Amino acid sequence: MNYLCKYFRRLEDREQLERGKFDTQIPPLEVPFPAGETAYDVGIAWWLAQCSSLAYENKITVVTELKDVGFDRIFLFDTKGTQAFLASHPGVNGGGKFAVLAFRGTEQDSIDILTDINCVTRLFPDENLLENTELEKKSTEKLPNLYAHGGFVEGIENIWGTAIRKEIEDLNNEPNVGIEWLGAPGVSNALLDLYKQSNNIPLYLTGHSLGGALATLAAHKLLVYKESFQVTALYTFGSPRTVQQPLADKINEKFEKRSDRGVNFRSHRVVNFIDVVPRLPPRVPVLLDFRHIKNLVYFPCDRRHKEQATGNEVKGFCDAIKGFLGDTGVLLILMFEFVLSQATRLICTVLALVGIRRALKQRKIFKQKEIEIEPYVPRTLKRHKISEYIRHLETDLPISR
């Protein structure tokens, strides 16, 4: 049986394909991708959410699905548990060339999401300072240290590679003498290879869950390659808190542009209303002071009006208290739901052991529908699934085939 592509389709059709309801190929949705756009765009968000979802698949599926919708050059990365792909596209309906770097997160349907959030900080070197000879030693010593989530820093370092940026090469003016960084190639090498011919192809970074955290750190690391290419925009979906305040300020400074018309953000942090992962690690001043970057795109509970509430996090003490209480409320709901989930799982196990579940399935009631007894799935984790983000995005799209 031939493989039927399911990504970059309407979510409802994709779910039907996964259930085996169709035996013929469904064409992908015709969603515009205005390449080069830095402001939040629902079409770009939909494409990048599809890429973030696809990043969870095996390598053969990733390549097959990307080629099906027109991506040509594709690079796959898999080192010590960190996975990602880089792919370029010639343009959607004349919208211009673009490239996507998508990071895989943790499994979105597992309680392991919580166990992956360790709270150890790690120094994240600001490589922009290494070749800045204009900074005096005293002024450099006064600069704040940049810290991020230790697990995320390790993940992005594992996959980063060994590409030497142009600024370091230019430091060496001696003839017939070169600089090499020996080590395993990775994301940085693939990007320089992709942009060797042209550096004006828009580059979009994305990821869901922990993949969003990796994309955030990658966006900062890629700033030092500005002579070769630049990040056009960053889109994350359900990303946990990744960095501490000094590093958050550094990223925000580079990814926002102020003008007479206001502030234009190149980073977009998309959050579903009761998704618990963006509230982790919890905000505990001094002990756990992880922060989000700007700009928030918030999907409220009621999406009938098709609106995104955009804003920034923590503008003052009152906002900090409000955010802490909001986080606490969602975490308490999660704890209650976790207990309920374990209780229903135990009940299902007992019923299966004594044979009651089988007997109930054989009785057809309620309009001939079989009774199904399934463990309770916490809504705070269900809303974290990338499929839920895609569902919200499709309510805002003028979908056509």
C-alpha positions as CSV (number, residue, x, y, z in Angstrom):
1,M,0.0,0.0,0.0
2,N,1.3,3.4,-1.0
3,Y,2.0,6.0,1.7
4,L,-0.6,8.7,1.8
5,C,0.8,12.1,2.9
6,K,-1.1,13.6,5.8
7,Y,0.8,16.8,6.8
8,F,0.0,20.2,5.4
9,R,-3.6,19.1,5.0
10,R,-6.7,20.2,6.9
11,L,-6.4,18.8,10.4
12,E,-9.8,17.0,10.1
13,D,-8.6,15.3,6.9
14,R,-5.3,14.3,8.5
15,E,-7.1,12.7,11.5
16,Q,-9.3,10.8,9.0
17,L,-6.2,9.6,7.1
18,E,-4.6,8.4,10.4
19,R,-7.8,6.3,11.0
20,G,-7.6,4.8,7.6
21,K,-10.8,6.5,6.4
22,F,-9.3,7.5,3.0
23,D,-7.6,5.3,0.4
24,T,-6.7,8.0,-2.0
25,Q,-4.3,11.0,-1.7
26,I,-5.8,14.3,-0.4
27,P,-4.2,17.4,-1.9
28,P,-2.5,19.8,0.6
29,L,-4.2,23.0,1.6
30,E,-3.4,26.2,-0.4
31,V,-2.2,28.4,2.4
32,P,-0.1,31.5,1.5
33,F,3.4,31.9,2.8
34,P,4.4,35.6,2.4
35,A,8.2,34.9,2.5
36,G,10.1,37.8,4.2
37,E,7.3,38.8,6.5
38,T,8.6,39.4,10.0
39,A,5.3,40.3,11.8
40,Y,2.9,37.6,13.0
41,D,1.1,36.0,10.1
42,V,-1.4,33.2,10.5
43,G,-0.4,31.6,7.2
44,I,3.2,31.5,8.2
45,A,2.2,30.2,11.6
46,W,0.2,27.4,10.1
47,W,3.1,26.3,7.9
48,L,5.6,26.4,10.8
49,A,3.2,24.5,13.1
50,Q,2.9,21.8,10.4
51,C,6.8,21.7,10.3
52,S,6.9,21.5,14.1
53,S,4.5,18.6,14.1
54,L,6.3,16.8,11.3
55,A,9.6,17.0,13.3
56,Y,8.2,14.3,15.5
57,E,8.1,11.8,12.7
58,N,10.8,9.4,11.4
59,K,13.3,10.6,8.8
60,I,11.7,8.9,5.8
61,T,8.3,10.4,6.7
62,V,9.9,13.9,7.1
63,V,11.5,13.8,3.7
64,T,8.5,12.4,2.0
65,E,6.1,14.9,3.4
66,L,8.4,17.9,2.8
67,K,9.0,16.9,-0.9
68,D,5.2,16.4,-1.3
69,V,4.6,20.2,-0.7
70,G,7.6,21.5,-2.7
71,F,10.6,21.6,-0.3
72,D,13.8,20.9,-2.2
73,R,17.0,20.9,-0.2
74,I,16.6,19.0,3.1
75,F,19.0,18.5,5.9
76,L,18.3,16.2,8.8
77,F,20.0,16.4,12.3
78,D,20.0,13.8,15.0
79,T,22.6,13.9,17.8
80,K,22.3,12.7,21.4
81,G,18.5,12.9,21.4
82,T,18.3,16.3,19.8
83,Q,16.6,16.2,16.4
84,A,15.8,18.9,13.8
85,F,15.5,19.5,10.1
86,L,16.4,22.3,7.7
87,A,14.6,22.7,4.4
88,S,14.3,25.3,1.7
89,H,11.2,26.0,-0.5
90,P,11.1,27.7,-3.9
91,G,8.0,29.6,-2.9
92,V,4.2,29.0,-2.3
93,N,2.2,30.4,-5.2
94,G,4.8,33.0,-6.0
95,G,5.3,34.1,-2.4
96,G,9.1,33.9,-2.7
97,K,11.8,31.5,-1.5
98,F,12.2,30.7,2.2
99,A,13.9,28.2,4.5
100,V,12.6,26.5,7.7
101,L,14.7,25.2,10.6
102,A,12.4,23.1,12.8
103,F,13.3,21.5,16.1
104,R,11.7,18.4,17.6
105,G,10.4,18.7,21.1
106,T,9.4,16.0,23.6
107,E,6.5,13.6,22.9
108,Q,3.4,15.7,23.1
109,D,1.1,13.0,24.4
110,S,3.2,11.9,27.3
111,I,3.4,12.8,31.0
112,D,7.2,12.8,30.4
113,I,6.8,16.4,29.4
114,L,6.9,17.2,33.1
115,T,9.9,15.1,33.9
116,D,12.0,16.7,31.1
117,I,11.8,20.1,32.8
118,N,14.9,20.1,35.0
119,C,15.6,23.5,36.5
120,V,19.4,23.7,36.5
121,T,20.8,26.8,34.9
122,R,23.9,26.9,32.7
123,L,26.0,29.7,31.3
124,F,25.1,30.6,27.7
125,P,28.2,32.4,26.3
126,D,27.4,35.6,24.4
127,E,29.5,34.9,21.3
128,N,28.7,38.4,19.9
129,L,31.4,39.7,22.2
130,L,34.2,37.5,21.2
131,E,35.3,39.7,18.2
132,N,34.1,43.0,19.5
133,T,37.4,44.8,20.0
134,E,35.7,48.1,20.7
135,L,34.6,47.0,24.1
136,E,37.2,47.8,26.8
137,K,38.0,45.1,29.3
138,K,36.4,46.9,32.2
139,S,33.1,47.5,30.3
140,T,33.1,43.8,29.3
141,E,33.5,42.7,32.9
142,K,30.4,44.7,33.8
143,L,28.2,42.9,31.3
144,P,25.7,40.4,32.9
145,N,26.3,36.7,32.5
146,L,23.7,35.1,30.3
147,Y,22.1,31.9,31.7
148,A,19.6,29.5,30.3
149,H,17.9,26.2,31.1
150,G,20.8,23.7,31.3
151,G,19.1,20.9,29.5
152,F,18.2,23.1,26.6
153,V,21.7,24.5,26.3
154,E,23.1,21.0,26.2
155,G,20.6,20.0,23.5
156,I,21.4,22.9,21.2
157,E,25.2,22.5,21.7
158,N,24.9,18.8,20.8
159,I,23.4,19.6,17.4
160,W,25.1,22.9,16.6
161,G,28.1,21.8,14.5
162,T,31.4,23.5,13.7
163,A,30.9,26.2,11.1
164,I,33.2,29.2,11.5
165,R,31.5,32.5,10.9
166,K,33.0,35.1,8.6
167,E,34.0,37.5,11.4
168,I,36.6,34.9,12.7
169,E,37.9,34.2,9.3
170,D,38.4,37.9,8.7
171,L,40.6,38.1,11.8
172,N,43.2,36.1,10.0
173,N,44.9,38.4,7.5
174,E,48.0,36.3,6.9
175,P,48.2,34.7,3.4
176,N,48.1,30.9,3.0
177,V,46.9,30.5,6.6
178,G,43.4,29.2,7.3
179,I,41.3,28.6,10.4
180,E,39.4,25.3,10.9
181,W,37.1,24.2,13.6
182,L,37.4,20.4,13.7
183,G,34.4,18.4,15.0
184,A,31.1,16.9,14.0
185,P,29.1,19.1,11.5
186,G,25.6,20.2,12.4
187,V,23.0,23.0,12.0
188,S,25.6,25.8,11.6
189,N,27.4,23.9,8.8
190,A,24.2,23.1,6.9
191,L,23.0,26.8,7.2
192,L,26.3,28.1,5.8
193,D,26.1,25.5,3.0
194,L,22.5,26.5,2.2
195,Y,23.3,30.2,2.1
196,K,26.6,29.8,0.2
197,Q,25.0,30.9,-3.1
198,S,22.6,33.6,-1.7
199,N,22.1,35.1,1.7
200,N,18.8,36.8,1.0
201,I,16.5,33.8,1.5
202,P,14.2,34.4,4.5
203,L,14.9,32.0,7.3
204,Y,12.2,30.9,9.8
205,L,12.9,29.1,13.1
206,T,10.2,27.0,14.8
207,G,9.5,24.3,17.3
208,H,6.9,22.9,19.6
209,S,7.3,22.3,23.3
210,L,11.0,21.7,24.1
211,G,11.6,22.2,20.4
212,G,10.4,25.8,20.9
213,A,13.0,26.3,23.6
214,L,15.8,24.9,21.3
215,A,14.6,27.2,18.5
216,T,14.8,30.2,20.9
217,L,18.4,29.4,21.8
218,A,19.3,28.8,18.2
219,A,17.9,32.2,17.2
220,H,20.4,33.8,19.6
221,K,23.3,31.7,18.5
222,L,22.6,32.5,14.8
223,L,23.0,36.2,15.4
224,V,26.7,35.8,15.1
225,Y,26.4,34.6,11.5
226,K,24.8,37.9,10.4
227,E,27.4,38.4,7.7
228,S,26.2,35.2,6.0
229,F,22.5,35.2,6.7
230,Q,19.9,36.5,9.2
231,V,16.9,35.0,11.0
232,T,13.7,36.5,9.5
233,A,11.4,35.4,12.3
234,L,11.0,32.9,15.2
235,Y,7.7,31.1,15.9
236,T,7.4,28.8,18.9
237,F,4.3,26.8,20.0
238,G,3.8,25.9,23.7
239,S,7.4,26.6,24.6
240,P,8.5,26.4,28.2
241,R,10.4,29.2,29.9
242,T,13.9,28.9,28.5
243,V,16.2,31.7,29.7
244,Q,16.8,34.1,32.6
245,Q,16.1,37.8,32.3
246,P,19.4,39.1,31.0
247,L,19.4,36.7,28.1
248,A,15.7,37.3,27.5
249,D,16.4,41.0,27.3
250,K,19.3,40.3,24.9
251,I,17.1,38.3,22.5
252,N,14.2,40.8,22.7
253,E,16.6,43.6,21.8
254,K,17.7,41.8,18.6
255,F,14.3,40.7,17.6
256,E,12.3,43.9,17.9
257,K,12.4,47.0,15.8
258,R,11.0,50.3,17.0
259,S,9.6,52.9,14.6
260,D,7.1,55.7,14.5
261,R,4.4,53.1,13.8
262,G,5.2,51.1,17.0
263,V,7.2,48.0,17.7
264,N,7.6,45.2,15.2
265,F,8.5,41.9,16.7
266,R,10.3,39.1,14.8
267,S,9.7,36.5,17.5
268,H,6.2,35.1,18.2
269,R,5.5,32.9,21.1
270,V,2.2,31.1,20.5
271,V,0.4,29.8,23.7
272,N,-2.8,27.9,24.0
273,F,-5.0,29.2,26.9
274,I,-4.6,26.3,29.4
275,D,-1.4,24.7,28.1
276,V,0.7,23.9,31.2
277,V,4.1,23.7,29.6
278,P,4.6,27.5,28.9
279,R,4.1,27.9,32.7
280,L,7.1,25.7,33.4
281,P,9.5,26.0,35.1
282,P,7.3,27.9,37.5
283,R,8.3,31.5,38.4
284,V,10.0,31.5,41.8
285,P,12.1,34.7,42.3
286,V,15.8,34.0,42.9
287,L,15.3,30.2,43.0
288,L,13.7,29.7,39.6
289,D,13.8,32.9,37.6
290,F,13.3,31.6,34.1
291,R,11.5,34.0,31.7
292,H,9.9,34.0,28.3
293,I,10.9,36.2,25.4
294,K,8.5,38.5,23.5
295,N,6.0,38.6,21.8
296,L,3.1,36.6,23.1
297,V,0.4,35.4,20.8
298,Y,-2.3,34.0,23.0
299,F,-5.2,31.7,22.0
300,P,-8.0,32.2,24.5
301,C,-10.6,29.6,25.3
302,D,-13.3,31.1,23.1
303,R,-11.9,31.2,19.5
304,R,-15.2,31.9,17.8
305,H,-14.2,35.6,17.2
306,K,-10.9,34.6,15.6
307,E,-8.7,37.0,17.6
308,Q,-5.2,36.7,18.9
309,A,-4.3,38.6,22.1
310,T,-0.8,39.9,21.7
311,G,1.3,41.3,24.5
312,N,4.4,41.0,26.6
313,E,5.1,39.3,29.9
314,V,5.9,40.9,33.2
315,K,5.9,44.7,32.9
316,G,6.0,45.3,36.7
317,F,5.4,43.9,40.1
318,C,1.6,43.6,39.7
319,D,2.1,41.8,36.4
320,A,4.6,39.4,38.1
321,I,2.1,38.7,40.9
322,K,-0.7,38.2,38.4
323,G,1.5,35.8,36.3
324,F,2.5,33.9,39.4
325,L,-1.1,33.3,40.5
326,G,-2.1,32.3,37.0
327,D,0.8,29.8,36.8
328,T,-0.2,28.5,40.3
329,G,-3.8,28.0,39.2
330,V,-2.9,26.0,36.1
331,L,-0.4,23.9,38.0
332,L,-3.0,23.1,40.7
333,I,-5.5,22.1,38.0
334,L,-2.7,19.8,36.5
335,M,-2.1,18.2,39.9
336,F,-5.8,17.5,40.3
337,E,-6.1,16.2,36.7
338,F,-3.0,14.0,37.2
339,V,-4.6,12.3,40.3
340,L,-7.8,11.9,38.4
341,S,-5.9,10.4,35.4
342,Q,-4.1,7.9,37.6
343,A,-7.4,6.9,39.4
344,T,-9.2,6.3,36.1
345,R,-6.3,4.3,34.8
346,L,-6.4,2.1,37.9
347,I,-10.2,1.6,37.5
348,C,-9.7,0.6,33.9
349,T,-7.1,-1.9,34.9
350,V,-9.3,-3.4,37.5
351,L,-12.3,-3.7,35.2
352,A,-10.1,-5.3,32.5
353,L,-8.8,-7.8,35.0
354,V,-12.2,-9.0,36.2
355,G,-13.6,-9.1,32.7
356,I,-16.2,-6.4,33.2
357,R,-14.8,-4.2,30.4
358,R,-15.1,-7.0,27.9
359,A,-18.7,-7.6,29.0
360,L,-19.6,-3.9,28.7
361,K,-18.1,-3.7,25.2
362,Q,-20.4,-6.5,24.1
363,R,-23.6,-4.7,25.3
364,K,-24.7,-2.2,22.7
365,I,-26.7,0.7,24.2
366,F,-27.0,4.4,23.6
367,K,-28.0,4.1,19.9
368,Q,-26.0,1.0,19.2
369,K,-22.7,2.6,20.3
370,E,-20.3,0.4,22.3
371,I,-19.2,1.6,25.7
372,E,-15.6,2.7,25.9
373,I,-13.8,3.0,29.2
374,E,-10.6,5.1,28.8
375,P,-8.4,6.8,31.3
376,Y,-8.9,10.5,31.8
377,V,-6.5,12.7,29.8
378,P,-5.6,15.9,31.6
379,R,-6.8,18.9,29.6
380,T,-3.7,20.9,30.6
381,L,-1.6,18.4,28.7
382,K,-4.1,17.8,25.9
383,R,-4.1,21.5,25.1
384,H,-0.3,21.3,24.7
385,K,-0.5,19.0,21.7
386,I,0.7,20.6,18.5
387,S,-2.5,19.4,16.8
388,E,-4.5,21.7,19.2
389,Y,-2.4,24.6,18.0
390,I,-3.0,23.7,14.4
391,R,-6.7,23.4,15.1
392,H,-6.8,27.0,16.5
393,L,-4.8,28.3,13.6
394,E,-7.2,26.8,11.1
395,T,-10.1,28.7,12.6
396,D,-8.3,31.9,11.5
397,L,-7.5,30.7,8.0
398,P,-9.6,31.3,4.9
399,I,-9.0,27.6,4.0
400,S,-9.3,26.4,0.4
401,R,-7.9,23.5,-1.5
